């Protein structure tokens, strides 16, 4: 299996950037398109749990635009083969002393890249441990 094929990384990165712009703009239609339209799709948000595309779509319809403080850090895109990937990032538009964490599982389905599982949480800020 090829890990981090440059062309696949570029495709997933572009999809993730569209997703991030959808968050910033509260663009429910873009977000709905990027989540896999399936009852198997899962999103765990900060204070929410959605199982299935329909509840995720309902949540997206209630989104508000994000403020100018939205910034990402430590974004890592990892692809496995040509049809599966993870994206992990930190975000800093949270209360002082906290850090936001966002992880997504992406799959190439129905002719495009879609989030099949997502997890968002806010925790106390801690240093990033990169190991030896």
DOLUM-724532 format. One record per atom (N, C-alpha, C): residue in one letter; atom name; x, y, z. Coordinates in pm, whole numbers. Layout:
BEGIN
rest:atom:east:north:up
A:CA:X:Y:Z
...
END
This chain:
BEGIN
rest:atom:east:north:up
X:N:85:-118:0
X:CA:0:0:0
X:C:89:124:0
X:N:50:221:-79
X:CA:123:347:-86
X:C:69:440:22
X:N:156:488:108
X:CA:119:586:210
X:C:171:722:164
X:N:82:820:165
X:CA:113:959:129
X:C:161:977:-15
X:N:91:913:-108
X:CA:112:942:-249
X:C:89:1092:-269
X:N:184:1165:-326
X:CA:170:1311:-336
X:C:42:1359:-405
X:N:-1:1291:-510
X:CA:-123:1334:-580
X:C:-245:1314:-491
X:N:-249:1204:-418
X:CA:-363:1177:-329
X:C:-362:1275:-212
X:N:-245:1303:-156
X:CA:-235:1402:-48
X:C:-288:1537:-97
X:N:-253:1576:-218
X:CA:-299:1704:-274
X:C:-451:1705:-288
X:N:-510:1595:-333
X:CA:-656:1588:-347
X:C:-725:1602:-211
X:N:-676:1528:-113
X:CA:-738:1533:20
X:C:-718:1670:83
X:N:-600:1726:65
X:CA:-573:1860:119
X:C:-670:1961:59
X:N:-695:1953:-70
X:CA:-789:2045:-135
X:C:-931:2024:-81
X:N:-972:1899:-61
X:CA:-1105:1871:-4
X:C:-1114:1926:138
X:N:-1009:1906:217
X:CA:-1007:1956:354
X:C:-1014:2109:355
X:N:-944:2174:264
X:CA:-950:2320:257
X:C:-1089:2369:220
X:N:-1158:2296:131
X:CA:-1298:2331:101
X:C:-1385:2315:225
X:N:-1361:2209:301
X:CA:-1434:2185:425
X:C:-1409:2299:524
X:N:-1284:2334:541
X:CA:-1249:2442:635
X:C:-1314:2573:593
X:N:-1313:2603:463
X:CA:-1379:2725:416
X:C:-1529:2717:440
X:N:-1587:2599:424
X:CA:-1728:2581:456
X:C:-1758:2608:602
X:N:-1668:2567:692
X:CA:-1686:2599:834
X:C:-1681:2749:858
X:N:-1581:2813:801
X:CA:-1564:2957:821
X:C:-1686:3033:771
X:N:-1737:2995:655
X:CA:-1849:3065:593
X:C:-1986:3016:639
X:N:-1990:2911:721
X:CA:-2116:2846:759
X:C:-2193:2806:633
X:N:-2121:2751:537
X:CA:-2178:2710:409
X:C:-2232:2567:422
X:N:-2356:2558:465
X:CA:-2416:2428:491
X:C:-2417:2340:367
X:N:-2442:2396:251
X:CA:-2447:2315:129
X:C:-2312:2252:100
X:N:-2204:2328:115
X:CA:-2070:2274:92
X:C:-2038:2165:193
X:N:-2069:2190:320
X:CA:-2041:2090:423
X:C:-2123:1965:401
X:N:-2250:1982:366
X:CA:-2335:1865:340
X:C:-2280:1780:226
X:N:-2227:1845:125
X:CA:-2170:1773:11
X:C:-2043:1698:52
X:N:-1965:1756:142
X:CA:-1838:1695:180
X:C:-1855:1581:280
X:N:-1964:1580:357
X:CA:-1992:1464:442
X:C:-2056:1357:354
X:N:-2014:1233:374
X:CA:-2071:1120:301
X:C:-2220:1111:331
X:N:-2300:1105:228
X:CA:-2446:1098:242
X:C:-2485:954:274
X:N:-2471:918:401
X:CA:-2498:781:445
X:C:-2542:781:591
X:N:-2627:687:628
X:CA:-2661:674:769
X:C:-2542:623:852
X:N:-2435:581:785
X:CA:-2316:531:855
X:C:-2218:642:893
X:N:-2239:763:842
X:CA:-2150:875:872
X:C:-2169:918:1016
X:N:-2056:947:1083
X:CA:-2061:985:1225
X:C:-1986:1116:1244
X:N:-2043:1203:1328
X:CA:-1976:1327:1368
X:C:-1992:1342:1519
X:N:-1879:1349:1587
X:CA:-1878:1380:1729
X:C:-1825:1522:1742
X:N:-1911:1614:1781
X:CA:-1872:1753:1796
X:C:-1849:1787:1942
X:N:-1811:1910:1966
X:CA:-1792:1956:2102
X:C:-1931:1980:2163
X:N:-1984:1876:2227
X:CA:-2117:1885:2286
X:C:-2227:1829:2198
X:N:-2191:1761:2087
X:CA:-2292:1701:2001
X:C:-2248:1562:1958
X:N:-2347:1479:1926
X:CA:-2323:1347:1869
X:C:-2424:1329:1757
X:N:-2375:1309:1635
X:CA:-2464:1283:1522
X:C:-2424:1152:1455
X:N:-2523:1066:1439
X:CA:-2504:941:1366
X:C:-2591:948:1241
X:N:-2528:956:1127
X:CA:-2601:963:1001
X:C:-2594:1101:937
X:N:-2603:1101:803
X:CA:-2594:1227:729
X:C:-2709:1322:763
X:N:-2828:1270:786
X:CA:-2944:1359:812
X:C:-2923:1445:937
X:N:-2881:1389:1053
X:CA:-2857:1474:1169
X:C:-2738:1570:1149
X:N:-2638:1527:1072
X:CA:-2525:1615:1044
X:C:-2572:1732:958
X:N:-2656:1702:860
X:CA:-2710:1808:773
X:C:-2795:1906:855
X:N:-2874:1856:947
X:CA:-2955:1944:1033
X:C:-2865:2032:1119
X:N:-2756:1975:1170
X:CA:-2661:2054:1249
X:C:-2596:2161:1161
X:N:-2554:2124:1041
X:CA:-2490:2221:951
X:C:-2582:2338:919
X:N:-2711:2312:912
X:CA:-2807:2419:881
X:C:-2812:2523:992
X:N:-2770:2487:1112
X:CA:-2772:2580:1227
X:C:-2638:2649:1251
X:N:-2540:2619:1170
X:CA:-2407:2676:1192
X:C:-2407:2827:1174
X:N:-2316:2890:1246
X:CA:-2289:3034:1230
X:C:-2148:3050:1176
X:N:-2125:3159:1106
X:CA:-1991:3186:1054
X:C:-1892:3191:1170
X:N:-1770:3145:1140
X:CA:-1665:3151:1240
X:C:-1596:3285:1234
X:N:-1542:3327:1346
X:CA:-1478:3458:1354
X:C:-1341:3461:1289
X:N:-1284:3581:1284
X:CA:-1153:3599:1219
X:C:-1039:3534:1298
X:N:-1066:3488:1419
X:CA:-962:3425:1499
X:C:-938:3279:1460
X:N:-1017:3225:1370
X:CA:-1002:3085:1329
X:C:-864:3066:1267
X:N:-785:2980:1327
X:CA:-652:2947:1273
X:C:-623:2802:1305
X:N:-560:2735:1211
X:CA:-524:2594:1228
X:C:-375:2583:1258
X:N:-339:2475:1326
X:CA:-199:2446:1355
X:C:-179:2296:1351
X:N:-59:2255:1317
X:CA:-22:2113:1322
X:C:-112:2025:1236
X:N:-157:2074:1121
X:CA:-243:1994:1033
X:C:-161:1883:969
X:N:-213:1761:978
X:CA:-146:1643:922
X:C:-245:1569:833
X:N:-210:1554:706
X:CA:-288:1474:612
X:C:-210:1346:587
X:N:-275:1232:609
X:CA:-212:1102:584
X:C:-304:1022:494
X:N:-252:977:382
X:CA:-333:897:290
X:C:-283:753:289
X:N:-377:663:269
X:CA:-350:519:264
X:C:-407:467:134
X:N:-320:433:38
X:CA:-368:400:-94
X:C:-419:527:-161
X:N:-514:510:-252
X:CA:-565:625:-327
X:C:-708:663:-287
X:N:-765:593:-188
X:CA:-906:614:-159
X:C:-939:633:-11
X:N:-838:646:75
X:CA:-864:656:218
X:C:-761:749:282
X:N:-808:834:377
X:CA:-716:929:439
X:C:-768:975:574
X:N:-676:1028:652
X:CA:-713:1097:775
X:C:-656:1238:770
X:N:-727:1330:834
X:CA:-678:1467:850
X:C:-695:1501:997
X:N:-587:1545:1058
X:CA:-588:1586:1198
X:C:-533:1727:1207
X:N:-598:1811:1286
X:CA:-551:1948:1300
X:C:-589:2002:1437
X:N:-520:2104:1479
X:CA:-555:2179:1598
X:C:-609:2314:1553
X:N:-698:2371:1634
X:CA:-746:2506:1603
X:C:-743:2589:1730
X:N:-725:2720:1713
X:CA:-694:2805:1827
X:C:-798:2913:1857
X:N:-913:2911:1792
X:CA:-1017:3010:1822
X:C:-1105:2959:1936
X:N:-1040:2932:2048
X:CA:-1105:2878:2167
X:C:-1062:2963:2286
X:N:-1124:2945:2403
X:CA:-1086:3026:2519
X:C:-937:3010:2554
X:N:-879:3112:2614
X:CA:-737:3103:2655
X:C:-712:2979:2741
X:N:-596:2917:2716
X:CA:-560:2798:2791
X:C:-620:2669:2735
X:N:-696:2681:2627
X:CA:-759:2564:2563
X:C:-702:2545:2423
X:N:-727:2428:2366
X:CA:-690:2399:2228
X:C:-801:2314:2168
X:N:-837:2344:2044
X:CA:-936:2263:1974
X:C:-867:2154:1894
X:N:-933:2039:1887
X:CA:-879:1925:1809
X:C:-986:1882:1710
X:N:-943:1859:1588
X:CA:-1036:1819:1482
X:C:-972:1704:1405
X:N:-1042:1590:1401
X:CA:-993:1475:1327
X:C:-1102:1426:1233
X:N:-1062:1392:1112
X:CA:-1157:1345:1013
X:C:-1101:1223:941
X:N:-1191:1132:910
X:CA:-1160:1020:824
X:C:-1227:1047:690
X:N:-1149:1043:584
X:CA:-1197:1073:450
X:C:-1188:948:363
X:N:-1285:931:274
X:CA:-1282:821:179
X:C:-1329:872:43
X:N:-1270:817:-62
X:CA:-1315:850:-197
X:C:-1437:761:-225
X:N:-1552:823:-231
X:CA:-1679:753:-252
X:C:-1765:834:-348
X:N:-1844:767:-429
X:CA:-1938:837:-517
X:C:-1869:945:-600
X:N:-1746:918:-643
X:CA:-1677:1009:-733
X:C:-1606:1125:-667
X:N:-1597:1128:-536
X:CA:-1527:1238:-470
X:C:-1485:1203:-328
X:N:-1415:1294:-266
X:CA:-1370:1275:-128
X:C:-1478:1321:-32
X:N:-1506:1236:69
X:CA:-1609:1267:167
X:C:-1562:1231:308
X:N:-1604:1311:404
X:CA:-1580:1280:544
X:C:-1676:1168:583
X:N:-1622:1058:634
X:CA:-1705:946:679
X:C:-1714:941:831
X:N:-1620:1006:898
X:CA:-1622:1016:1044
X:C:-1545:1140:1084
X:N:-1595:1211:1185
X:CA:-1530:1333:1231
X:C:-1542:1343:1382
X:N:-1440:1401:1443
X:CA:-1440:1422:1587
X:C:-1381:1559:1615
X:N:-1452:1637:1694
X:CA:-1410:1771:1733
X:C:-1418:1780:1884
X:N:-1314:1834:1946
X:CA:-1318:1852:2091
X:C:-1229:1968:2130
X:N:-1256:2023:2248
X:CA:-1175:2130:2305
X:C:-1126:2081:2441
X:N:-994:2093:2462
X:CA:-933:2045:2585
X:C:-834:2150:2636
X:N:-784:2129:2757
X:CA:-678:2214:2807
X:C:-559:2206:2713
X:N:-496:2319:2687
X:CA:-380:2323:2599
X:C:-264:2246:2661
X:N:-205:2160:2583
X:CA:-87:2084:2626
X:C:14:2089:2513
X:N:141:2068:2544
X:CA:240:2067:2436
X:C:221:1946:2344
X:N:262:1962:2220
X:CA:258:1852:2124
X:C:378:1762:2149
X:N:353:1635:2172
X:CA:461:1537:2194
X:C:490:1469:2061
X:N:609:1489:2010
X:CA:647:1431:1880
X:C:734:1307:1896
X:N:750:1260:2019
X:CA:829:1139:2040
X:C:978:1160:2020
X:N:1053:1052:2017
X:CA:1199:1064:2005
X:C:1242:1116:1870
END
